[in-house]
């Protein structure tokens, strides 16, 4: 978990710093400085447009993390209430509608849905957020419903119902706090998948558009130079791998720390 937290913190810190400062303006092309080797002026060298690679990676981290973070927020904001509502009305028509809607979305691969949405509405970071966020909704709805259903059979929930509390109030006051650990772990997983999805969309030209830097766009620009200038592809590739690996390790660590059953096993 410590390694995952460290990797995630490094890339997150780089993204936060890039909001206010990067070593060089990533929108300025300096062809005279193209493909320079690492130096004091350019610690990671420059790309084939003369842009500083360190600046591009920092700004690319900002784009990827922002897209994935907002997409996960959409999934949590819409999916969790739907999942809680479905669990509260288990077996009823509302539960059936929500679950069949989830099945409909899951019938199509997430990347295909993202490509379809961005192809229809145009390539942009906003549409990439929308596409990834839509697929996150049924994921969080299923997790919330699956975690909430067993709780509705417990005595303290029955006591709350006898006391006159409605299903909605019980879901917010008693169910949601008890499934928060599940949602946190799932959020880290979806965050890492969002990073990959954003990179994939940008790679095929349907995500963030130039001059906005993106790790996926950097990979796409470098594919024709993979033999002559391999660092142009290796560096953004390592950034994607590092961020996704960090989030996955962090998610596994959080699951172990927050799941009481795993704590008992270790004890």
C-alpha positions in Angstrom: 0.0 0.0 0.0 2.9 2.4 0.8 4.3 2.0 -2.7 0.9 2.6 -4.3 0.3 5.7 -2.1 3.8 7.0 -3.0 3.3 6.5 -6.8 -0.1 8.1 -6.7 1.1 11.0 -4.6 4.0 11.7 -6.9 1.9 11.9 -10.0 -0.9 13.8 -8.2 1.6 16.3 -6.9 3.1 16.8 -10.4 -0.5 17.4 -11.7 -1.2 19.9 -9.0 2.0 21.8 -9.5 1.4 22.0 -13.2 -1.8 23.9 -12.6 0.3 26.9 -11.5 3.8 26.2 -12.9 5.6 24.1 -15.5 9.2 24.5 -16.5 8.3 25.5 -20.1 5.1 26.5 -21.9 3.7 23.4 -23.5 1.9 25.3 -26.2 5.1 26.8 -27.6 6.8 24.9 -30.4 10.5 25.4 -30.8 11.6 23.3 -33.8 15.2 24.4 -33.3 15.2 22.4 -30.0 13.6 19.3 -31.3 14.6 15.9 -29.8 17.3 17.4 -27.5 18.9 14.9 -25.1 18.5 15.3 -21.3 20.3 18.3 -19.9 20.2 20.8 -17.1 17.8 22.9 -19.1 15.7 20.0 -20.1 16.0 17.2 -17.6 14.1 14.7 -19.8 15.0 16.2 -23.1 12.5 17.6 -25.7 10.1 16.0 -28.2 10.0 16.3 -32.0 8.3 19.7 -31.7 10.9 21.1 -29.3 8.6 20.9 -26.3 10.1 20.1 -22.9 9.2 16.5 -22.0 9.1 17.1 -18.3 6.6 19.9 -18.8 4.5 17.7 -21.1 4.4 14.9 -18.6 3.4 17.2 -15.8 0.7 18.8 -17.8 -0.4 15.5 -19.2 -0.8 14.2 -15.6 -3.1 17.1 -14.9 -5.3 16.3 -17.9 -5.4 12.5 -17.2 -6.1 12.9 -13.5 -8.7 15.6 -14.0 -10.6 13.5 -16.6 -10.5 10.3 -14.5 -11.4 12.2 -11.3 -14.5 13.9 -12.7 -15.6 10.7 -14.4 -15.4 8.8 -11.1 -17.3 11.7 -9.4 -20.1 11.3 -12.0 -20.2 7.5 -11.4 -20.4 8.0 -7.6 -22.9 10.9 -7.8 -25.3 9.1 -10.0 -24.5 5.4 -9.4 -24.6 5.2 -5.6 -28.1 6.8 -5.2 -29.4 4.4 -7.9 -27.8 1.4 -6.2 -29.2 2.4 -2.8 -32.6 2.9 -4.2 -32.5 -0.5 -5.9 -31.5 -2.2 -2.7 -34.2 -0.3 -0.7 -36.8 -1.6 -3.2 -35.3 -5.0 -3.7 -37.5 -7.2 -5.9 -39.7 -4.3 -6.9 -40.2 -2.5 -10.2 -37.6 0.2 -9.4 -35.0 -2.4 -8.6 -35.8 -4.2 -11.9 -35.6 -1.0 -14.0 -32.2 0.0 -12.5 -30.6 -3.4 -12.8 -31.8 -3.9 -16.4 -30.5 -0.5 -17.3 -27.2 -1.5 -15.9 -27.2 -4.7 -17.9 -27.9 -2.7 -21.0 -24.8 -0.5 -20.5 -22.7 -3.5 -19.5 -23.6 -5.2 -22.7 -21.2 -2.9 -24.6 -17.5 -2.7 -23.8 -16.7 0.6 -22.0 -14.2 1.7 -24.6 -16.7 1.2 -27.4 -19.3 3.3 -25.6 -16.6 6.0 -25.1 -15.6 5.9 -28.7 -19.3 6.1 -29.8 -20.0 9.1 -27.6 -16.9 11.1 -28.5 -17.4 10.2 -32.2 -21.0 11.5 -32.2 -20.4 14.7 -30.1 -16.9 15.4 -31.2 -13.4 14.8 -29.7 -12.7 16.8 -26.5 -11.7 16.3 -22.9 -15.3 17.1 -21.8 -16.8 14.4 -24.0 -14.2 11.9 -22.8 -15.3 12.7 -19.2 -18.9 12.2 -20.2 -18.2 8.9 -21.9 -16.1 7.4 -19.0 -18.5 8.8 -16.4 -21.5 7.2 -18.0 -19.9 3.7 -17.8 -18.9 4.3 -14.2 -22.6 4.8 -13.2 -23.7 1.2 -13.4 -20.4 0.0 -11.8 -21.1 2.1 -8.6 -24.8 1.2 -8.8 -24.0 -2.5 -8.6 -21.4 -2.1 -5.9 -23.8 0.0 -3.8 -26.7 -2.4 -4.3 -24.6 -5.4 -3.6 -23.2 -3.9 -0.4 -26.6 -2.6 0.8 -28.7 -5.7 0.3 -27.3 -7.8 3.2 -27.6 -4.8 5.6 -31.4 -4.5 5.0 -31.8 -7.9 6.8 -30.0 -6.8 10.0 -31.8 -6.1 13.2 -30.7 -2.5 13.6 -32.2 -1.7 10.2 -35.4 -3.4 11.2 -35.4 -1.3 14.4 -35.0 1.9 12.4 -38.0 0.9 10.2 -40.1 0.2 13.3 -39.1 3.6 14.6 -40.7 5.2 11.6 -37.7 6.0 9.4 -38.3 5.9 5.7 -36.2 3.8 3.3 -34.4 6.9 2.0 -33.4 8.1 5.4 -32.2 4.7 6.4 -30.2 4.4 3.3 -28.4 7.7 4.0 -28.0 7.4 7.8 -27.3 3.7 8.2 -26.6 1.9 4.9 -24.3 4.4 3.2 -21.8 4.8 6.0 -21.5 1.0 6.2 -20.7 0.5 2.5 -18.4 3.5 2.3 -15.3 1.3 2.4 -16.5 -0.7 -0.6 -17.1 2.5 -2.5 -13.7 3.9 -1.7 -11.9 0.8 -2.9 -14.1 0.7 -6.1 -13.3 4.4 -6.7 -9.6 3.8 -6.7 -10.1 0.9 -9.2 -12.3 3.1 -11.5 -9.9 5.9 -11.2 -7.1 3.7 -12.6 -9.4 2.5 -15.4 -10.3 6.1 -16.1 -6.6 7.0 -16.6 -6.3 4.1 -19.1 -9.6 5.1 -20.9 -8.5 8.7 -21.2 -5.1 7.7 -22.6 -6.8 5.3 -25.0 -9.2 8.0 -26.2 -6.5 10.6 -26.6 -4.3 8.1 -28.4 -6.9 7.6 -31.1 -7.7 11.3 -31.3 -11.0 11.3 -29.4 -9.8 12.7 -26.1 -8.0 15.9 -25.2 -7.2 17.9 -28.3 -3.9 19.8 -29.0 -2.5 22.0 -27.6 -3.8 20.4 -24.3 -1.1 17.8 -23.3 -2.2 14.2 -22.7 -0.2 11.1 -22.1 -2.2 9.2 -24.7 -1.6 12.0 -27.2 2.1 11.9 -26.5 2.1 8.2 -27.3 0.2 8.8 -30.5 2.6 11.5 -31.6 5.6 9.3 -30.8 4.5 6.2 -32.6 6.2 7.1 -35.9 9.5 7.9 -34.0 9.6 4.7 -31.9 12.8 3.5 -33.4 14.7 6.8 -33.7 13.5 8.5 -30.5 12.1 5.7 -28.3 12.1 8.0 -25.2 9.2 9.9 -26.6 7.0 6.8 -26.2 8.7 5.2 -23.2 8.3 8.2 -20.9 4.5 8.7 -21.2 4.1 4.9 -21.3 5.9 4.7 -18.0 3.8 7.5 -16.6 0.6 5.7 -17.4 1.9 2.4 -16.0 3.2 4.1 -12.9 -0.1 5.9 -12.2 -2.3 2.9 -12.8 0.0 0.6 -10.8 0.0 3.0 -7.9 -3.8 3.3 -7.9 -4.2 -0.5 -8.0 -1.7 -1.1 -5.2 -3.4 1.7 -3.2 -6.8 0.1 -3.8 -5.6 -3.3 -2.7 -4.1 -1.8 0.4 -7.3 0.1 1.2 -9.3 -3.1 0.7 -7.1 -4.9 3.2 -7.3 -2.1 5.7 -11.0 -1.4 5.5 -12.4 -4.9 5.2 -13.0 -6.2 8.7 -13.0 -9.8 7.5 -9.4 -9.4 6.2 -8.4 -7.8 9.4 -9.6 -10.8 11.4 -7.7 -13.2 9.1 -4.5 -11.3 9.6 -5.0 -11.2 13.3 
